Amino acid sequence: MNEGNAAHEINGELSLDQLDAAAGGLTIGPITYEDGILAIGIKGVGGIFVGAGCIGGWLGGTAIAYCPK
């Protein structure tokens, strides 16, 4: 896949480290917000996130996102 087309992917997977990098700012309990991405959950266990035109969730160490851009 060409990196220039990455923004057009409908579904994708993020590692937990990539999710942390995207949503690692303001943390209040299980709620984290940074750069327009809101994540609610427990690292390494499960949760949901929304922002930057995507919605998704994670379970364990893998996150799945739907990004209809």
Secondary structure in CASP SS format (residue, H / E / C, confidence):
PFRMAT SS
TARGET T0000
AUTHOR 0000-0000-0000
METHOD secondary structure of the structure
MODEL  1
M C 1.00
N C 1.00
E H 1.00
G H 1.00
N H 1.00
A H 1.00
A H 1.00
H H 1.00
E C 1.00
I C 1.00
N E 1.00
G E 1.00
E E 1.00
L E 1.00
S E 1.00
L H 1.00
D H 1.00
Q H 1.00
L H 1.00
D H 1.00
A H 1.00
A H 1.00
A C 1.00
G C 1.00
G C 1.00
L E 1.00
T E 1.00
I E 1.00
G C 1.00
P C 1.00
I E 1.00
T E 1.00
Y E 1.00
E E 1.00
D C 1.00
G C 1.00
I E 1.00
L E 1.00
A E 1.00
I E 1.00
G E 1.00
I E 1.00
K C 1.00
G C 1.00
V C 1.00
G E 1.00
G E 1.00
I E 1.00
F E 1.00
V E 1.00
G E 1.00
A C 1.00
G C 1.00
C E 1.00
I E 1.00
G E 1.00
G E 1.00
W E 1.00
L E 1.00
G C 1.00
G C 1.00
T E 1.00
A E 1.00
I E 1.00
A E 1.00
Y E 1.00
C C 1.00
P C 1.00
K C 1.00
END
